[in-house]
Amino acid sequence: MQKGSEVAKNTMIKIGKVPASACKTLLKLGRDDPRRVIHSLKVGTALTLVSFLYLLEPLFEGVGQNAMWAVMTVVVVLEFTAGATLCKGLNRGLGTICAASLAFFIEFVAEKTGHKSRAVFIGTSVCVVGFTATYLRFVPYIKKNYDYGVLIFLLTFGLITVSSYRVENVLNIARERIYTIAIGCSICLLMSLLILPNWSGEDLHCSTVSKLEALARSIEACVSDYFSDKDKEVIEEEAETARDSIYRGYRAVMDSKSTDENLAHFANWEPRFSKNCHRYPWHLYVKLGGVLRHFGYIAVALHGCLESEIQTPRSVRSLFRDPCTRVATEVSKVLLELGTSIKNRRRVSPDVLSDNLHKALHDLDIAIKSQPRLFLGSNSANNMLANWKNDKEMSPRVTLPSVKTDVSALLSELRNKKVPEQSKDSKERKQLRPTLSKLAITSLEFSEALPFAAFASLLVEMVARLDLVIEHVEELGKAANFKEFTGIKDDL
Amino acid sequence: MQKGSEVAKNTMIKIGKVPASACKTLLKLGRDDPRRVIHSLKVGTALTLVSFLYLLEPLFEGVGQNAMWAVMTVVVVLEFTAGATLCKGLNRGLGTICAASLAFFIEFVAEKTGHKSRAVFIGTSVCVVGFTATYLRFVPYIKKNYDYGVLIFLLTFGLITVSSYRVENVLNIARERIYTIAIGCSICLLMSLLILPNWSGEDLHCSTVSKLEALARSIEACVSDYFSDKDKEVIEEEAETARDSIYRGYRAVMDSKSTDENLAHFANWEPRFSKNCHRYPWHLYVKLGGVLRHFGYIAVALHGCLESEIQTPRSVRSLFRDPCTRVATEVSKVLLELGTSIKNRRRVSPDVLSDNLHKALHDLDIAIKSQPRLFLGSNSANNMLANWKNDKEMSPRVTLPSVKTDVSALLSELRNKKVPEQSKDSKERKQLRPTLSKLAITSLEFSEALPFAAFASLLVEMVARLDLVIEHVEELGKAANFKEFTGIKDDL
């Protein structure tokens, strides 16, 4: 009995906590991006303004029942950013006007037929226009730019054509509706363009900067994690956090495709940056995003090196820590500088690709060449390492890689294990299979230096791709008329 | 004069061609996916059906002017797939009912106040509800599942509350509207669920299969391109096509995230596969899609090896052609088998990860170990290669890699070149910079075998990740109750 009441009590406490946690979530949403609160307030205000059309006597006499259409327009058109609102508002306007014209044309033709055949005519035309408009929405160009417009076209056409059958003065109704929709649209545009506007273009600009910064962070964390000589199990948790930050860094870049394209699409509708009759090159931001994703694949591959089943022994890796870390640091410095230049809307410094980077690459080259026997296979690598250790008095913390058994022996062992299993039932075999294959893979370690070679090769490839990123940032700077680089420190 | 008329003629011909090319695009759309034509026909039919409510006398007497709402519902709710229609229809229904309840509650409270204060009360409540609903749309969970419902809630609430100020029998109006919206929704559901339905789940299923096939193609093309010994410039075009197919293969996988999530979201609303009171595991398809993307990064990295600035000489690569090609072939065989098993809704064959794959990996291991001196640096590699050539009488087509000058010498040369440039104006320097850096990078070639080591390491990593893919396909097969593997060849 007491137990039951305790359970009930706990449940009550849990239920009691739900509103608190919901409140927390809601508050956090607002704190993360205060523009959300402002946008919500704007929608509330716009709705109240538009309902005045209905509530205030003199205004109501002007528009009448059609005030409803203004309410509808505000709810549907007012979007978070100015570009999206403009895009939807203009689409809605265009769709309504096209639909009204076509509807009147059909009404004009239908008027000349009898009552019955008129119904047939209207029914047929609705069907044909419905088919055509829906089919057009599959055309990629229309889908991308005018999907909403075609939807509104179909909606308005249906409403006007069908209602024209029983109403006399359709023209009047249509005119009044267009008025009220225009009122609704203008309230939306006022709210979104003039009062604390959120620009899609600004969002795109900032997200590009933050993507560059995230990549820089991700690469630096990756390389420092690869060469961290701390024991793996002792600080598993810490490593988890580090890897999480690596992941989040490049993930932000990888997943940005559709967001970027949407923002650029809406930004194209925004009038703000098109001074000098000169279209702002939003498409170059999208292109730069693509190049950054291409660059980001390297970060993914580096991360893959961290998580790979096959690992070069920590002791061998630590031989190359300094040059590799320096390459990564230099690359991330360049990325941060590119980010800063975009942030401040100025051209890239001409010596962004500094001598330091070349020097770091060169040192990495020398380091690898100075250890040629590392690439001879694990056993010779161990010998070499031991010699090297004696020569240079390495830190005592470095442990020798354990000598693995011969790969072919291990493989034949696996094969022997597998033969009797073939006679057992399939389920058990299935359970065993993944484990076996993993064993086979980790035992196949080629030369133990192979994974490190891949890592080093990725670093070099990364520098090559960095050039492409710089090229695109420069192209963007030129096309967007960023100010010249003066060499004076930007105030951030 | 004649020239002018010719230009005009050409322009006319061009304009004349526009309708023809538009027609071609439209026909192609339909031929690529005939379901588009069917969907468009369905929308046309549904619109005609719903307009009967208005056109036919007895039906009109039943619903009256409110028939408009049915037209609106059909246009907005009828979507391409059954799941999307259900999702929108139910969201619309739910939103309308919630909004109506809240609106009546507010009407009930407002009734007790005076005429003026009633207007203030209505205005305030519209503002507050508008703010709250818009803010709720930012909550990720609501945004994902109920965004459309909240929009309709706000729309209906605005319409009912505001119009209640001047209309007496709001309850009647609301009831009639709900009737007509229900009629519209049921026509939509009839059209999309019962007449030639398109299932989001089916789309998701098929796209998963085609992603597996695309990856298999992409990997095989990648490896065969890497080892193709044809001269680069002679068949540049052919290589272009091959690389294009590689790109398209993994691109389809990389870009699938949002499409997958949408399809799975809509598929969750579809009743079709939920027999035995058992939810079909659409989320596992999304999870598998994530794992495939993770696997796809390897394909991207392999492709990167093809396009890298630094290349292992073709002659060195060709030493490892056979084992590498065999690994890639086996991996793509496994991927194709996984695709077939999902396509036929049967469990994966227990020996999908065949001994052949292990053997191919093992051979690659032996091949690399048998050429240890390859990893000693370019010059020794050349010597080794020459020896090897004499030993084994290689095909005469293989050319020796040209002996490069020493890296440090090249670098110091570059540095000397750069010093006088510092005095020139910055623009010229900027023009030179990318070229210089590229030169520096390509001259820094480490051991020439390094890029190949990266390639081989990626192949091994790919096999490791293949395990993860198999695991997820098996999990999917188990959760979705695919039929047991019988060993009998599927009829495709």
Chai-1 contact restraints between the chains, C-beta under 6 A:
chainA,res_idxA,chainB,res_idxB,connection_type,confidence,min_distance_angstrom,max_distance_angstrom,comment,restraint_id
A,L29,B,F138,contact,1.0,0.0,6.0,A-B,restraint_1
A,R36,B,F138,contact,1.0,0.0,6.0,A-B,restraint_2
A,S40,B,F131,contact,1.0,0.0,6.0,A-B,restraint_3
A,S40,B,T134,contact,1.0,0.0,6.0,A-B,restraint_4
A,S40,B,Y135,contact,1.0,0.0,6.0,A-B,restraint_5
A,L41,B,F131,contact,1.0,0.0,6.0,A-B,restraint_6
A,V43,B,G130,contact,1.0,0.0,6.0,A-B,restraint_7
A,V43,B,T134,contact,1.0,0.0,6.0,A-B,restraint_8
A,G44,B,C127,contact,1.0,0.0,6.0,A-B,restraint_9
A,G44,B,G130,contact,1.0,0.0,6.0,A-B,restraint_10
A,G44,B,F131,contact,1.0,0.0,6.0,A-B,restraint_11
A,L47,B,V126,contact,1.0,0.0,6.0,A-B,restraint_12
A,L47,B,G130,contact,1.0,0.0,6.0,A-B,restraint_13
A,L47,B,G158,contact,1.0,0.0,6.0,A-B,restraint_14
A,T48,B,G123,contact,1.0,0.0,6.0,A-B,restraint_15
A,T48,B,V126,contact,1.0,0.0,6.0,A-B,restraint_16
A,T48,B,C127,contact,1.0,0.0,6.0,A-B,restraint_17
A,S51,B,G123,contact,1.0,0.0,6.0,A-B,restraint_18
A,S51,B,V126,contact,1.0,0.0,6.0,A-B,restraint_19
A,S51,B,V162,contact,1.0,0.0,6.0,A-B,restraint_20
A,Y54,B,V162,contact,1.0,0.0,6.0,A-B,restraint_21
A,L55,B,A119,contact,1.0,0.0,6.0,A-B,restraint_22
A,L55,B,Y165,contact,1.0,0.0,6.0,A-B,restraint_23
A,M68,B,L159,contact,1.0,0.0,6.0,A-B,restraint_24
A,V71,B,G158,contact,1.0,0.0,6.0,A-B,restraint_25
A,V71,B,L159,contact,1.0,0.0,6.0,A-B,restraint_26
A,V75,B,L154,contact,1.0,0.0,6.0,A-B,restraint_27
A,V75,B,L155,contact,1.0,0.0,6.0,A-B,restraint_28
A,A119,B,L55,contact,1.0,0.0,6.0,A-B,restraint_29
A,G123,B,T48,contact,1.0,0.0,6.0,A-B,restraint_30
A,V126,B,L47,contact,1.0,0.0,6.0,A-B,restraint_31
A,V126,B,T48,contact,1.0,0.0,6.0,A-B,restraint_32
A,V126,B,S51,contact,1.0,0.0,6.0,A-B,restraint_33
A,C127,B,G44,contact,1.0,0.0,6.0,A-B,restraint_34
A,C127,B,T48,contact,1.0,0.0,6.0,A-B,restraint_35
A,G130,B,V43,contact,1.0,0.0,6.0,A-B,restraint_36
A,G130,B,G44,contact,1.0,0.0,6.0,A-B,restraint_37
A,G130,B,L47,contact,1.0,0.0,6.0,A-B,restraint_38
A,F131,B,S40,contact,1.0,0.0,6.0,A-B,restraint_39
A,F131,B,L41,contact,1.0,0.0,6.0,A-B,restraint_40
A,F131,B,G44,contact,1.0,0.0,6.0,A-B,restraint_41
A,T134,B,S40,contact,1.0,0.0,6.0,A-B,restraint_42
A,T134,B,V43,contact,1.0,0.0,6.0,A-B,restraint_43
A,Y135,B,S40,contact,1.0,0.0,6.0,A-B,restraint_44
A,F138,B,L29,contact,1.0,0.0,6.0,A-B,restraint_45
A,F138,B,R36,contact,1.0,0.0,6.0,A-B,restraint_46
A,L154,B,V75,contact,1.0,0.0,6.0,A-B,restraint_47
A,L155,B,V75,contact,1.0,0.0,6.0,A-B,restraint_48
A,G158,B,L47,contact,1.0,0.0,6.0,A-B,restraint_49
A,G158,B,V71,contact,1.0,0.0,6.0,A-B,restraint_50
A,L159,B,M68,contact,1.0,0.0,6.0,A-B,restraint_51
A,L159,B,V71,contact,1.0,0.0,6.0,A-B,restraint_52
A,V162,B,S51,contact,1.0,0.0,6.0,A-B,restraint_53
A,V162,B,Y54,contact,1.0,0.0,6.0,A-B,restraint_54
A,Y165,B,L55,contact,1.0,0.0,6.0,A-B,restraint_55
A,S258,B,S258,contact,1.0,0.0,6.0,A-B,restraint_56
A,Y297,B,V300,contact,1.0,0.0,6.0,A-B,restraint_57
A,V300,B,Y297,contact,1.0,0.0,6.0,A-B,restraint_58
A,A301,B,A301,contact,1.0,0.0,6.0,A-B,restraint_59
A,S308,B,E461,contact,1.0,0.0,6.0,A-B,restraint_60
A,E309,B,A464,contact,1.0,0.0,6.0,A-B,restraint_61
A,P350,B,S426,contact,1.0,0.0,6.0,A-B,restraint_62
A,P350,B,R429,contact,1.0,0.0,6.0,A-B,restraint_63
A,P350,B,K430,contact,1.0,0.0,6.0,A-B,restraint_64
A,L353,B,S437,contact,1.0,0.0,6.0,A-B,restraint_65
A,H358,B,A440,contact,1.0,0.0,6.0,A-B,restraint_66
A,L361,B,L444,contact,1.0,0.0,6.0,A-B,restraint_67
A,H362,B,L411,contact,1.0,0.0,6.0,A-B,restraint_68
A,D365,B,V407,contact,1.0,0.0,6.0,A-B,restraint_69
A,D365,B,L444,contact,1.0,0.0,6.0,A-B,restraint_70
A,D365,B,F446,contact,1.0,0.0,6.0,A-B,restraint_71
A,I368,B,F446,contact,1.0,0.0,6.0,A-B,restraint_72
A,K369,B,G377,contact,1.0,0.0,6.0,A-B,restraint_73
A,P372,B,L376,contact,1.0,0.0,6.0,A-B,restraint_74
A,P372,B,G377,contact,1.0,0.0,6.0,A-B,restraint_75
A,F375,B,F375,contact,1.0,0.0,6.0,A-B,restraint_76
A,L376,B,P372,contact,1.0,0.0,6.0,A-B,restraint_77
A,G377,B,P372,contact,1.0,0.0,6.0,A-B,restraint_78
A,V407,B,D365,contact,1.0,0.0,6.0,A-B,restraint_79
A,L411,B,H362,contact,1.0,0.0,6.0,A-B,restraint_80
A,S426,B,P350,contact,1.0,0.0,6.0,A-B,restraint_81
A,R429,B,P350,contact,1.0,0.0,6.0,A-B,restraint_82
A,K430,B,P350,contact,1.0,0.0,6.0,A-B,restraint_83
A,P434,B,D467,contact,1.0,0.0,6.0,A-B,restraint_84
A,P434,B,E471,contact,1.0,0.0,6.0,A-B,restraint_85
A,S437,B,L353,contact,1.0,0.0,6.0,A-B,restraint_86
A,S437,B,D467,contact,1.0,0.0,6.0,A-B,restraint_87
A,A440,B,H358,contact,1.0,0.0,6.0,A-B,restraint_88
A,I441,B,V463,contact,1.0,0.0,6.0,A-B,restraint_89
A,I441,B,A464,contact,1.0,0.0,6.0,A-B,restraint_90
A,L444,B,L361,contact,1.0,0.0,6.0,A-B,restraint_91
A,L444,B,D365,contact,1.0,0.0,6.0,A-B,restraint_92
A,F446,B,D365,contact,1.0,0.0,6.0,A-B,restraint_93
A,F446,B,I368,contact,1.0,0.0,6.0,A-B,restraint_94
A,L450,B,A453,contact,1.0,0.0,6.0,A-B,restraint_95
A,L450,B,S457,contact,1.0,0.0,6.0,A-B,restraint_96
A,P451,B,S457,contact,1.0,0.0,6.0,A-B,restraint_97
A,A453,B,L450,contact,1.0,0.0,6.0,A-B,restraint_98
A,A453,B,A453,contact,1.0,0.0,6.0,A-B,restraint_99
A,A454,B,A454,contact,1.0,0.0,6.0,A-B,restraint_100
A,A454,B,S457,contact,1.0,0.0,6.0,A-B,restraint_101
A,S457,B,L450,contact,1.0,0.0,6.0,A-B,restraint_102
A,S457,B,P451,contact,1.0,0.0,6.0,A-B,restraint_103
A,S457,B,A454,contact,1.0,0.0,6.0,A-B,restraint_104
A,E461,B,S308,contact,1.0,0.0,6.0,A-B,restraint_105
A,V463,B,I441,contact,1.0,0.0,6.0,A-B,restraint_106
A,A464,B,E309,contact,1.0,0.0,6.0,A-B,restraint_107
A,A464,B,I441,contact,1.0,0.0,6.0,A-B,restraint_108
A,D467,B,P434,contact,1.0,0.0,6.0,A-B,restraint_109
A,D467,B,S437,contact,1.0,0.0,6.0,A-B,restraint_110
